[in-house]
Amino acid sequence: MINLKTFTSLCIFGILLFNGCSKEEKQVSKNELKPIEANIIVVKKEAIPIWEKITGKTKASSYQEVRARISGVLEKRYFKDGQNVKKGQKLFKIEQEQYISALNIAKAQKEVDEASLKLAIADVNRYKPLVKDGLAPRATLEQYQAKMASLKAAISGDVAQINKAKLELSYTIIRAPISGKIGVRHVDIGNLVGQGESTLLTTITKIDPLYAYFSPSQQDARMLQKYKSKEKPDAFIELQSGFEDIRLDGFVDFSDNTVDPLTSTISMRATINNPNDKIMPGSFVYVNIFVNDKYKFLMIPPYVIFNDQLGKYIYIVDKDDRAKRVDIKTGYSSRYYIAIKSGLKDGDRVIVSSLMKIKQSRKIKPVDVTKTEGIQAILEKNNLIPKSK
């Protein structure tokens, strides 16, 4: 039998034990860190457009030298150095007096020969019946016929001289052979041009569209040829500078048929739309070529990847909403995404924000931003989805 004193002692001990456990639980609960709010994206293996990035150099799509085709003194200039001009626009004027005179002389000679031809035709028509009736010698008729044929030939020559004079007169107005940006003038007004040579007056470059030449290795060129899904793959060039990054779109339209024996590369070209002449010829750029979008990859943004002595790793949110380190192996990569070969699976929630605060097993309050920061969103934001075929 337990006496009253013993029972009272047991009750007091139980109460103290219960209070001690409660305080310990409260202490543990108090030491639990507040969950970190972090953005996550849900990864999925899906078809991703693959782009190959190669350094290249731009070149004008057309370069024309403007030269004097006839001789004479340069009288007028109709442009300012460096301005944009249209095809057919007047650029220079050469003195015209001698060419107008040559044209008038050729026209006058044609009129003289035409008058002589009329007389010769009349003589032939008059002598034909006389010769038929035996009243005039045939030799005289044949002389008039020969003169008529000679005058017809002379008139044909006159027409050729008139056309030549008109052509030379047209050359006194020098027009732009193409649309583009005109360079500096090489000859000033008042100088004699075209005397014994076709004097270079200025140059015009057409830079819209712009050519971008690049030289992938044989291996890369074969890869592009094998896996490309379009006959003329989409392409874009990037010019990065301290104050502005420029991107221009186009397509690949040329591949050389020989390999450079010194570099083991193949020359290729992309034609790029260049409105407002944003990029000039001679610029070094990055050329991005669309390869294919038929193969599936599990991709993540590059900035979520950490490195340590054990290799590459990322943080995901596990089923208990705690941060979990996952070691990964990567494959194909670009500045926009990296393919994961192992370590992740469909449906994993990858942490993409507050990365410096994340620790193993830390409680996470996940915010799903897949629609705005996932791989598909990155593709759309950076115009990496190729145009339709």
Secondary structure in CASP SS format (residue, H / E / C, confidence):
PFRMAT SS
TARGET T0000
AUTHOR 0000-0000-0000
METHOD secondary structure of the structure
MODEL  1
M C 1.00
I C 1.00
N C 1.00
L H 1.00
K H 1.00
T H 1.00
F H 1.00
T H 1.00
S H 1.00
L H 1.00
C H 1.00
I H 1.00
F H 1.00
G H 1.00
I H 1.00
L H 1.00
L H 1.00
F H 1.00
N H 1.00
G H 1.00
C H 1.00
S H 1.00
K H 1.00
E H 1.00
E H 1.00
K H 1.00
Q H 1.00
V H 1.00
S H 1.00
K H 1.00
N H 1.00
E C 1.00
L C 1.00
K C 1.00
P C 1.00
I E 1.00
E E 1.00
A E 1.00
N E 1.00
I E 1.00
I E 1.00
V E 1.00
V C 1.00
K C 1.00
K E 1.00
E E 1.00
A E 1.00
I C 1.00
P C 1.00
I E 1.00
W E 1.00
E E 1.00
K E 1.00
I E 1.00
T E 1.00
G E 1.00
K E 1.00
T E 1.00
K E 1.00
A E 1.00
S E 1.00
S E 1.00
Y E 1.00
Q E 1.00
E E 1.00
V E 1.00
R E 1.00
A C 1.00
R C 1.00
I C 1.00
S C 1.00
G E 1.00
V E 1.00
L E 1.00
E E 1.00
K E 1.00
R E 1.00
Y C 1.00
F C 1.00
K C 1.00
D C 1.00
G C 1.00
Q C 1.00
N E 1.00
V E 1.00
K C 1.00
K C 1.00
G C 1.00
Q C 1.00
K E 1.00
L E 1.00
F E 1.00
K E 1.00
I E 1.00
E C 1.00
Q C 1.00
E H 1.00
Q H 1.00
Y H 1.00
I H 1.00
S H 1.00
A H 1.00
L H 1.00
N H 1.00
I H 1.00
A H 1.00
K H 1.00
A H 1.00
Q H 1.00
K H 1.00
E H 1.00
V H 1.00
D H 1.00
E H 1.00
A H 1.00
S H 1.00
L H 1.00
K H 1.00
L H 1.00
A H 1.00
I H 1.00
A H 1.00
D H 1.00
V H 1.00
N H 1.00
R H 1.00
Y H 1.00
K H 1.00
P H 1.00
L H 1.00
V H 1.00
K H 1.00
D C 1.00
G C 1.00
L C 1.00
A C 1.00
P C 1.00
R H 1.00
A H 1.00
T H 1.00
L H 1.00
E H 1.00
Q H 1.00
Y H 1.00
Q H 1.00
A H 1.00
K H 1.00
M H 1.00
A H 1.00
S H 1.00
L H 1.00
K H 1.00
A H 1.00
A H 1.00
I H 1.00
S H 1.00
G H 1.00
D H 1.00
V H 1.00
A H 1.00
Q H 1.00
I H 1.00
N H 1.00
K H 1.00
A H 1.00
K H 1.00
L H 1.00
E H 1.00
L H 1.00
S H 1.00
Y C 1.00
T C 1.00
I E 1.00
I E 1.00
R E 1.00
A C 1.00
P C 1.00
I C 1.00
S C 1.00
G E 1.00
K E 1.00
I E 1.00
G C 1.00
V C 1.00
R C 1.00
H C 1.00
V C 1.00
D C 1.00
I C 1.00
G C 1.00
N C 1.00
L E 1.00
V E 1.00
G C 1.00
Q C 1.00
G C 1.00
E C 1.00
S C 1.00
T C 1.00
L E 1.00
L E 1.00
T E 1.00
T E 1.00
I E 1.00
T E 1.00
K E 1.00
I E 1.00
D E 1.00
P E 1.00
L E 1.00
Y E 1.00
A E 1.00
Y E 1.00
F E 1.00
S C 1.00
P C 1.00
S E 1.00
Q H 1.00
Q H 1.00
D H 1.00
A H 1.00
R H 1.00
M H 1.00
L H 1.00
Q H 1.00
K H 1.00
Y H 1.00
K C 1.00
S C 1.00
K C 1.00
E C 1.00
K C 1.00
P C 1.00
D E 1.00
A E 1.00
F E 1.00
I E 1.00
E E 1.00
L E 1.00
Q E 1.00
S C 1.00
G C 1.00
F C 1.00
E C 1.00
D E 1.00
I E 1.00
R E 1.00
L E 1.00
D E 1.00
G E 1.00
F E 1.00
V E 1.00
D E 1.00
F E 1.00
S E 1.00
D C 1.00
N C 1.00
T C 1.00
V C 1.00
D E 1.00
P C 1.00
L C 1.00
T C 1.00
S C 1.00
T E 1.00
I C 1.00
S C 1.00
M E 1.00
R E 1.00
A E 1.00
T E 1.00
I E 1.00
N C 1.00
N C 1.00
P H 1.00
N H 1.00
D H 1.00
K C 1.00
I C 1.00
M C 1.00
P C 1.00
G C 1.00
S C 1.00
F E 1.00
V E 1.00
Y E 1.00
V E 1.00
N E 1.00
I E 1.00
F E 1.00
V E 1.00
N E 1.00
D C 1.00
K C 1.00
Y C 1.00
K E 1.00
F E 1.00
L E 1.00
M E 1.00
I E 1.00
P C 1.00
P H 1.00
Y H 1.00
V H 1.00
I C 1.00
F E 1.00
N E 1.00
D E 1.00
Q C 1.00
L C 1.00
G E 1.00
K E 1.00
Y E 1.00
I E 1.00
Y E 1.00
I E 1.00
V E 1.00
D C 1.00
K C 1.00
D C 1.00
D C 1.00
R E 1.00
A E 1.00
K E 1.00
R E 1.00
V E 1.00
D E 1.00
I C 1.00
K E 1.00
T E 1.00
G E 1.00
Y E 1.00
S E 1.00
S C 1.00
R C 1.00
Y C 1.00
Y C 1.00
I E 1.00
A E 1.00
I E 1.00
K E 1.00
S E 1.00
G C 1.00
L C 1.00
K C 1.00
D C 1.00
G C 1.00
D C 1.00
R E 1.00
V E 1.00
I E 1.00
V C 1.00
S C 1.00
S C 1.00
L H 1.00
M H 1.00
K H 1.00
I C 1.00
K C 1.00
Q C 1.00
S C 1.00
R C 1.00
K E 1.00
I E 1.00
K E 1.00
P E 1.00
V E 1.00
D E 1.00
V C 1.00
T H 1.00
K H 1.00
T H 1.00
E H 1.00
G C 1.00
I H 1.00
Q H 1.00
A H 1.00
I H 1.00
L H 1.00
E H 1.00
K H 1.00
N C 1.00
N C 1.00
L C 1.00
I C 1.00
P C 1.00
K C 1.00
S C 1.00
K C 1.00
END
